[in-house]
Amino acid sequence: MKRLMTLSLFPLFAGLFFYSCSEKTVILYVTPGSGESGLGTKKAPYQSLAAAQEAVRSLRKEKPKAPVVVEIKGGVYDLSVPWILTIEDAGSKDAPVIYRAARGDEPVFTGSRPLGHWRRLSDPQKLQLLTADVRERVYVTEVKSAGISDLGDPTDAGKRPELFCNGRLQTLARWPNSGFVQAGLAKGKTALPPTYINKHGTVEGRFEYTNPHQDRWAKESDVRLSGYWYWDWCDAVQKVKAIDTVQRLIDTCPPYHGYGYRDSLRYFGLNLFCEIDQPGEWYLDRSDGKLYWYPPEGTDPNSAKATLSVFSSPYMVELQECSYLTLQGLTFQEGRGSAILVRGGEKNLISDCRIQRFGLDGIHIQAGVGHGISGCLLADFGCGGIKLQGGDRRTLTPAGHFVEHTVVEHFSLFKRTYEPAVHMDGCGMRLSNNRFRFSSSSAMRLEGNDFIIEYNQIGRVVNESDDQGGLDIFYNPSYRGNVIRYNHWSEIFGGTHHGAAGVRLDDMISGVVIYGNIFEQCGARDFGGVQIHGGKDNLVENNLFYHCFAAVSFSSWGRERWLKQLDSPVIMKKIYEDVDIHSTVYQQRYPELKTLREDPDRNTVKNNLLVDCENVFLRDPKKGITENNPSVRSAGRSVQAFCSAQQLNPFGLQPIPFDQMGPKKNRWVK
């Protein structure tokens, strides 16, 4: 592919925002190159996006009623600075500004640099630190010879470089190679207060290691540990201060983890040269800039495309107070931070884009009105996929943001909890026809009001953490008007103590409608496909529970605990200061708030079909209403077979639109 060195960035168009224009559309062209700047024509295209951006600004001043399209030819565009678009670059309702891939082309904007000149490791001192079976398989190169001076940090979010081979993320050398090792006793000086799990713990990060294999880490210069230090729903990376191989003790560096350290905690070591023992593992020695790598089997490192992420700005692309800008058909990849920020403005669209391999997140949308993400593929993120914020919860003014026909997968790779595929914060947004899968923790987290979650596929999440759901909502009884309908939740059965649910309504979440969903192989330990913890006025209706541990689980609070929490300073701030549930707008939109202090734990579960489920309910729903939740055997029939009117009507249920779920307009996936 052609390659353009050190550029900025771009926008595009997806056909979702229509316009009627009074002037002819102006089309400009950009191609990778380093020659003359060009004229922006098809025969003499611009050689840089910076030139195209200046031309667009001039056109917007000269012809404000003319739509502008910038066609970007295929090739690799290396980025060293972010592309920042401001109100000067904005379009209008009738004259949008569009940056898009040329027809049939795939422009790739990358924040990594290629590494070459690999040679087999021959340093006898280094070889002695490796196990004998891999000593002839490890290669080394000098990253500074590739023009890389910022070596970042091994684990700090937004600063850690990553190695890629032919587009695949390689593994910073670790042990064990998968999963965790269990610690012995916590040995800090200060004991933690007791908790309900009855595990001894200490404030300070000192604990026993139980496997003598870890003795070899004492020779490493910068050991990091990633683990769940007390609760299995809260992970963090810790730096190691000292390793005592006589007493087999590990001391971590302050600041210590906020929840402390318990006996038998689970963790793994990383950034360990001596643990390069599997294909794909690597280590960067920051003292001399040498990078060591055990390439994947059958890979010649000097023939492969090996790249190291170097782009370290917070975002590759920033749309600041822009409106009617579209990014279409572009690929953004391999940065240490996040990919795209949209802040303020209205009706910007990210369409048909591929965003992959970032140390932090994919896309942030902050405030503004009516921004959209459509038909995109987001994959391989150290943290989360998409963060949406907008609308006004006090006035219940909707943001109008949406994500549709988009796939987000392999997220929360480094920060392993509370980094979902989509985090929604605010009021009035929609997620439709998306696919979220492959994560250690939740796929969605909702914080707000009037969200619509519909026709999505969610699978194989919460595969490591505990006390989570495929969708999580937490601890605010003013979150209302949220509808979760016609989604397919599958293979969500992880957890270590409490378990995992498809949908988890945690600590006072109320007024949620869960209708017409498919829960397939969901629930484990204490949780069913749906878990309700201390909330009220929730409706679970017309859902199919197929091969689930249980349909619905309840953790009832009772009147005393419910009223005590409603009168607590934390909740009073949430319901009377952050918003005002006594205001006219809240009382009219959510009339059930008039009886908020009455009938705690009163939820309705009715007209659901259970197929091959081990349990109907876990724990007593107490004051809940449970009606017509029959159980049947599958007799070998698939989950789809139970979604039709023919199968559901006899049980008093309406058909569930299985074929309408998931992305339908996405060029990147089948």
Residue, then its C-alpha position, 0 to 999 in steps of 0.5 A: m500500500k502507499r504510505l504517507m508520512t506524518l499527517s493529520l486526519f479527516p471526516l465522511f458521509a454515510g447516507l443517514f443524514f439527508y440534505s437538500c442543497s441549493e448549490k452543487t456538491v464540491i468534491l476534493y481528492v486526497t492521496p498518500g504522497s509526499g510530492e507537490s501539494g496538488l490541486g485537489t482534483k481527481k487528476a491532481p489530488y492533494q498530497s495531505l489532509a492538512a491541505a484538504q482541510e484548508a481547502v474545505r475551510s475556504l470553500r465553506k466561507e466562499k460557498p456556505k450553501a455548497p456541500v463538500v466531499v473529500e474523497i480519500k484514496g487508499g493507502v497507509y497514512d502515518l499519524s504523528v499529531p491528531w487531526i483537530l476539527t473546529i467550528e471552522d470546519a463544520g457543515s450545515k444541515d443543507a451543506p454537510v462536510i463529508y470525508r470518506a474513503a474513495r470508492g473501493d479503497e481502504p485508507v488506513f490511518t495508523g499510530s504505529r511504526p514498523l520495526g525491522h532489522w530483527r536478529r536472533l538473540s545471542d547475548p549469553q547473559k540474556l539467554q541465560l534468563l530464558t528457559a532452554d527451549v526458547r533461547e533460539r526462538v527469541y529475536v531482538t531489535e533496537v526501536k530507536s533505529a526505527g525513529i521511536s524515542d518515546l518508550g512510554d510505560p509498560t502498563d500505564a493507561g494511555k502510555r503503554p506501547e503495544l507490539f503488533c504482528n500482521g495486525r494481531l496484538q502480541t502479548l507483553a511477556r507474562w506468567p502464567n500465560s493465561g489465567f491467574v495464579q493464587a496468592g497465599l496469605a495477605k501479610g500487610k501490617t494493617a488488617l482490613p475491616p471484616t466483610y461479608i465474604n469473610k476473607h482476611g485482608t490487609v491495607e498494605g500490598r504485601f502477600e505470599y506467593t506460593n509457586p517457586h517459579q516466581d523466584r526468578w522474577a527477583k532478577e527483573s527490573d520492573v515487575r508489574l502485577s495485574g490482579y483482583w486484589y480483594w473483590d473480583w469485580c475490581d482489578a488494577v495493575q500494581k508495581v512491585k517494590a520487592i520480592d523476597t525469595v527466602q520468605r516468598l513475599i511480594d511487596t507492591c509499591p504505594p499507592y496501595h489498592g483502595y480495597g486492600y489485599r485479601d488472602s488467596l487473591r488472584y493475579f498474574g505477572l507481566n513485563l517480565f523478560c524471563e517469561i518470554d516462553q510462548p509465541g507472540e510474547w515480547y518485552l521492551d527494555r527501556s534502559d537500552g531501547k531493545l525489544y525482544w520478541y518470540p514471533p508467532e509460529g512460522t513467522d519470519p520477523n523480517s518478512a512479517k509486518a511488525t509494528l509498535s504503537v507510538f501515537s500518544s496524544p489522547y485522541m487521533v481525531e477531535l471534532q470540537e463543536c463541529s456539526y454535520l460532519t461525517l467520517q465514512g469508510l476509514t480505518f483508524q488503528e494502533g494508538r496508545g490513547s483513544a481514537i475519536l472524540v466528538r465534543g459538542g455540536e450536532k448531528n456528526l456521524i461516524s459511519d462504516c469505519r473500522i477502529q482497532r487496536f487502541g490502548l484506551d477507548g474507541i469513540h467518545i461522544q461528549a454532549g452535543v445533539g444527535h451524534g451517531i455511530s453506524g455500521c462500524l467495527l471496533a475491536d481490540f481495546g485496552c479499555g472500552g469501546i464507546k462512551l456516550q454522554g449527553g442530554d439533560r437528566r434534570t429536564l429529561t431533554p434527550a441527547g439523541h445520540f445513537v449507535e447502530h449496526t456496529v460491532v464491538e469486540h475484544f475490549s477491556l483487555f488491559k483494564r479488565t472491569y468497568e470498561p464496557a463496549v458501550h457506556m451511556d451517561g445522560c438522557g435519551m439515547r439508543l443502541s440498536n442492531n449491534r453486536f458486543r462480545f468477548s470481554s472479561s466484564s460487562a458489555m454495557r453500562l447505563e447511567g441515566n434515563d430514557f435509553i432504548i436498548e434493542y435488537n442487539q446481540i451480546g455474548r461471551v462477556v463477564n468471562e472473568s470478573d464477578d458480580q456483573g451482568g452483560l448489561d449493568i445498571f447501578y445504585n440510582p433509583s432516579y434512573r427511569g424510562n429505560v427499555i431493554r427489548y428484543n436483544h439476544w444475550s448468550e453465553i454469559f455464565g462467569g463469576t467467582h462468588h456471586g456469578a454473572a447475569g445477562v441483565r443486572l439491575d443492581d442496588m435500587i435500580s427501578g422502573v426498567v422494562i425488559y421485554g421480548n429478549i432471548f436469554e440463552q445460557c445466561g446466569a450462574r451461581d447466585f444469578g439468573g438470566v436477569q438479576i434484580h437487587g433491591g429495586k422495584d417497579n421493574l417489568v420482565e415480560n415476554n422473554l425466552f429463557y433458554h438453557c439458563f441456570a435460572a430465569v430471574s434472581f432476586s436479592s430483596w431488600g425489605r422495607e427497612r433497608w429500602l427506606k434507610q437508603l432513600d434517606s441516606p445522603v448519597i441517594m438524597k443527593k442523587i434524587y433531589e440535587d442531581v435531579d429532582i424526582h418531585s419536579t413536574v417533569y419527573q412526576q409526569r414522565y414517571p408516575e410510579l415515583k409517587t409511590l417510591r417509598e411504598d412496596p419495596d421489592r415489588n417487581t413483575v415477572k410474567n408471561n416468560l417461557l423457560v426452556d431447559c432451565e435449571n431453576v425458575f427463580l433464585r430466592d423468594p421474590k417476596k412482594g413481586i408479581t409472578e404470573n404465567n412463567p411456564s417451563v418446557r423441554s427443548a426436545g433438541r429444538s434450537v433457541q430460534a425454534f421457540c421464537s415464533a408465534q406458533q410456539l409462543n402464542p399457546f403460552g400467552l406470549q407474543p413472537i420474538p423477532f430473532d431474525q431482526m437482531g444483530p447488525k444488518k448494515n455492516r460492511w466489515v462483518k457477515 
